[in-house]
Amino acid sequence: MNGLALDFRRAFLINLGSTAGGVLVQLALAMLVARLLTPAELGRFAIAAAISGAAHVLRDLGVFGYVQREASLSPSQLAGCLGLSCLGHWTVAALLIASADPLLCILALSFIPLPLTGLIAALMHRELAAARLAAVARIGATAHAIVAIGLAWQGFGATSLAWAALVNTLACGLAYWTLRPANTPLRPACAHWREILRYGRGSMPTEVLAALNAALPNALLGRLGTAAGVGFFGRAQATVNLPIALCSNALSFGAVPRLAREHHQGLDLSPQLNRASLLLSGALWPPLLWICFYGEPLVLLLFGPGWHEAAAALPWLAGIVALQVLMRYDSAALNAVGRPGQVAILQGAGLGLRALTALLMFDGSLASFARALLLAELCLLPLQLWLRRAWGIGSWFAAWRISLLSTAFAALPLLLTPAPLIGLPAGLLLWAAALVLLDHPLAAELRQLPRLVMTIRK
């Protein structure tokens, strides 16, 4: 293992540990909040958070991506990044406050310190400073949990989560300030804006469409259905996304800079993309399958008896995540090789398909809405395959077939017994055995973990 690969794996493992810890804290928080707030209250916050999340990408103006990809950054360039970020963040904050919605007004306040803290975070990502990023994430998660539980307990309803999100941002901002790199600018400037916007012009459409895609389900379901339905849908998404959420930040950590570096060195990205598809499908498909089999008892265990309606959406949402896993790095690769316009085409097509299928198929039930989203994902597959043709399609299919076999082994006990206490341990053992017998690369990666852990401790 060369030094670069070892450094990346070390950063990945640190980020993975931080992400997993943060997700477990968030899960515990979600379990408590689900017992303190009603589905309608959680749904109202989810709709406001979706709008705020979509607005977040509009305020960046390409600054984060510019800091990630630029070969070298002068103090003047960094000051220009800060100035442009201030313009974007504070403009969006003013628009959200002008809406006069109480939840959006509270969430808008978090935009005020973000220009500086966002730039510091971008510099840390550029340096692969996983340990510092992990420390900040822990501080923010702790502050968020304390405020959310405390205010929800006191009866603040949906606003308890909005205030918690603001406190999270402020706590992370203070932590970023204490850990900031030495070259962090303190005064915004107008320098290099044209240069930054030129980069942002290529990446912004993709980022805006991605944010709209993320916000669409909650916003559309809130429009077509009820706030309570949005609350149930959010709990279903949280359940299905749990396996990938445990490692989501780590899976994306450093992806674009690393792929861009290898592309500039003239290396073929196909082996890496195929291997990523194989590793992710091998690791995540079995848990998604188990969630489909034991979805209702899992929802009741996590969120309580008042949330059983969320289980109806689980199989369809699990299918969506299973498909997305196969091409998780393709968009990062397209950005790395300088083709963000193709990513924007994919995001735009996905947005249109999801809206269309939801409008045509939604009959008022949560299951119909989830089925519509899965159908949109299936309709998007031909375009995804066409965009990845440069890295080969046959080799990609061949790569994840092994994951399909290992997942089939994991499913056998579930078909024989409905008891989770028997089926899950047996499925886990058969899955582990299949990884070894089929010589799945995931088995080799898992064998390297003890050595990497010892390296990090040193």
PyMOL commands that set and color helices and strands:
alter all, ss='L'
color gray80, all
select helices_A, chain A and resi 3-36+39-60+63-69+75-98+102-109+114-126+130-153+159-178+193-224+227-240+242-245+248-252+255-264+270-293+295-303+305-326+330-336+340-361+366-387+389-391+394-416+420-437+441-457
alter helices_A, ss='H'
color red, helices_A
deselect
rebuild
show_as cartoon
